[in-house]
């Protein structure tokens, strides 16, 4: 027996003074209403209604039960409203988990304007480089991964970016620009070493010709497992490095770095926002994700325009 439904039907029968009227009001069939009341009476071991051919009225036990049932149902409605408020209101704490490079170059730059738009939302960010981040513990978990990512989680793609080659104007002035991928062997290159794979040749292809891949062996002058270190070194003129467009976009737009070997790329990456559930996503999570999509795509478009005039 569904006790909550039975209590709701009992209250409506009492208010409508009839089974048929209660059935119409609740869009149920009269036999179902009759059965639910009979099951409730059997469960309670007492008769709640006096039934005659003319009318239905509460027994003494029914009067007492109705007073408590009304309060219980009202409390449930208030509890539902309170829970829904946490889902729909643009206030409260938004818990975000992200990787260090995304925290520094993607999330941090947008926080000031987001807070101005939504001052009631407190953004609580945890920055860790977990291999398997605890998605269930956060409202949003931001993941930087390969564009072909297809894991069994609830996730929304925020932006897809090309991985491009960049260098500072100071480096270009000192060493010139490579004209072909093969020319990279004569340049000072800064390479990212991933924990799960050895350093291999740079695989490159033109963005519009993904089937034409070349592999370039270079002797890097700097190797690091930290994107921030490589970007900082490139900004200071240490050499040429590859980096995701969504990370380097503001530096390209300001002219702090220039794109090298446009339109060649060394990969495609994507940023996803993983959530613990597809249902009941808080409104504060929705507006943050919408703003994140808006911000990152605007940055990427501006960076692509800057690349076009490099």
N, C-alpha and C positions, 0 to 999 in steps of 0.2 A: 504494500500500500504506500502510495506517495502521500505522506502525512501533510506536507506543506500544501499540495494541491487540494487535498481533502479539506483542510482548514479554510482555504480560500473559497471553495465551493460552499462550505457550511456557512460562512459569513454572507455570501451572496444570496443563498436560499433564505436566510433570516431577513436580509434587507429587502428582498423581492416578495417575501411571504408566499413563495411557491417554487416548486421544482422546475416547472416548465418555463417560468419567467427567468429564473436563474440560468437555465440552459441557454435561452436566447441571448441573455446579456453576456454570457461567457463564450458564446459561439460553440456550444457543446450540445450533444444530443441528450434528451431527457433521460434515457436509460443509463447513460454514463453518470449523470448527476445523481440519479437514484442509487446506483451501485456504490459510488464514492461515499455517500452519506451512510449507507448501510454498513459499509466496511468500517467507517469511522465509529459508528455506534457500537459495532461488534468489538472493535479494538478497545473502546472506552468502557464497554460493559454497561452502557446505559442508553436510554432513549433520549434523543436531543429534540425531536419534534413530535407534536401531536398532529396526526394526519386525519383529516376528514374529507368528505367529498367536496366540501365548500372551501376549506382553507387549511393552511399549514401554520402552526404556531409553535413557539418554543416551549419546551417543558421547563420546569424549575432548574434542572441540571443544564439544559440548553442555555438558559439565561446566564447562568454563572460561567459556563464555558465560553459564551460569546464575548463576555467582557474581557476575559484573558486573551482570547484569540485575536480580538481587535488590537490589543496592545502589542502582541507578538508580531502580527503582520505589519503593524506600523513601524516597529523596530527594524524589521527586515527591510522595509522600503527605505528607511533612513540609512541603514547600513549599505544598501545597494547604491544609494545616492552619494554617500561618502566615498565609496570605492570608485564610482564613476567619476567623481570630481577629481580624484588623483589621476585618472586616465585622461581627462579632457582639459583640465585647467593648465594654463601656461605659467606654472609656478612649480616650486619644489626642486629637489635635487636630481640632477641628471648625471648618472654614473657612466663614465666613458673609459674604456680600456683601449690603449693604442701602443703601437711600436714606437721606439724613440725617434726614428727619422720622420715619421708621420706627425708625431707630436710637435717637433721643432719647426718643420717647414710647411705643414698643411694646417694643423689644428690651431697652434698658437697664434698665427697671424690673423685668424678670423674671429678670435674670441672677443675682442674689444667691440667690434660692430655688432656681433650677435648679442652681447650683453646689453648694448644700447637699445636694440630692438626688443629684447625680452628680459627686462631687469628682474623679473620675478623668478627666473630660472638660475639656480646655482649649479655651475658645471664642475663636477668632481672628476678629475682626470687621474688615472693610474697609468704610468708609463713603464712597461716591461716588455722584454723581447721573448715572450714565451713561445715555445714551439707549438704547444696546444693551449691557447689562451682559455681561461675559465669563462666561456661565453655566458653561462647561466648566472654568473655573479654580477653582471653589468647590464645596464639598459642598452648600451651600444658597444660593440667591440670592432674596432677598425683594423682591417687586415690588408697588408700590401702583398700581392701574390701575382703569379703568372696569369696572363689574360685568359688562359684556358681553364682556370680554376673551376672545379665542379664538385664541391664537397656536399655532404648530406647535412647541411645546416640551413637555417633561415637567414638569408643574406640578401642585401640590396647592393647592386653595383653603383658606386658613386661616380667613378670616372675611370676611363681606360686611357693609358698614356703610352706613347712611344718612348723607348729608351734611346737617347740621342748622345752624340759626342759634343762636348763643349770645351772651351778654353777661354782664358781672360784676354782682353785686348792687349795687355802687356806681353803675354806670351806670344800672341800672334805677331806683334811688332818685332819681337826679338827673334822668333824662329820661323815666321811665315805660316801659311796654311797648307796642309796636305791637299793635293788635288785629286788623289785616288786613294782608296783604302790601303793599297800597298805602300803608299808613302808614309803610313803610320810607323813603319819599322824604323824610319829615320827621325822620329820625333820622341819627345819625352812623354811617356804615357803613364797614367795613374790608374791602377787596376783594383777592382773590388774582389776580395777573396771570400767566397761563401763557405760557411762551416761544413756544408754537406757535400762539397765537390772540390776537386783540385782546380788550380788555375789552368785554363785551357786557352786555345787560340780565340781571338775575338771573332765571333760569327756575326756577319753583317749582311744586310740586304737593303735594297731601296724600298721605301715604304710602299710604293705602288707595284713592286715586283717581288713578292715574298718567296717566289720559287727560285729566284736567282740569288743563292747564298754564297758568300765568299768567306773563307777563314784566313785571318791574318795573324801570324805569329809575331809578337813584339816582346822586347825585353823591357818590362816596366821599370821606371826609376823609383816608383813608390807602389807598395802593395799594402792594403789595409782591409780589415773586415768591418769597417765602419764608414758608412756613406758620408757622414758629416765631416770626417777627417779628409776624405778625398775632395769633397766640394770646397772645403776651406783652403786646401792646398791649391786647387785649380783657380779659385778666386785670387789667390796671391801670386799666380803666374807660374806655378810649378810644372804645368803641363796640361795634357789633354786627358779628360776622363769621360766615362759614360754615366749617364744619370737619367732618371725618369723625368719626363717633361713636367709632371705635376709638382715635382719638388723644385726644379730649377726655374720654373716659369717666372717668378718675380725677378730673379736675377737677369734673365734674358730681357725682360721688359725694360728694366732699368739700364741695360747695357753693361752690367757688371761682367757678363760673359757673353760670348758669341757662339753660335752653332758652327760646328765643324763638319765638313763633308755632307752638307744638306743635299739630297734627302735620305742619305744612308742612316739606318738605325741598327741598334744591336739587340733589340728585343721589344716586347710589348708587355706591359704590366697593368694591373688593375687594382683599384682600391675598393674593397667591399666593406659594408657595414653589417655585421652579424648581430642578430638579436635573439634573446632566449625563446621567443614565441612569436608566431604570426598573428596571434589574437591579442586583443587588448593592449595594443602598443600605446603608451602614454603620448598625449598630444605634444608634450615638450620634446619627446624623442622625434616625432614626426617633423616638427618645425626645425629642429637642429639638422636633421638629415636633408631636408629641403634646402636649407641655407648652405650646407656643405656642398651639395650638388651644384647649386647656383654659383658659389664662390670658386670652386675648383675649375669648373668648366669655363667661367669667364677668364680666369687666370691662364688656362691653357690656350684659349683662343687668342688672347693678347700676346702670349709668347710665340704662337705660330706666326702671327702677323709680324712680330719683331724678327723672327727667323727669316721671313720672306724678304726682308730688306737688308739682311746681313751681307 
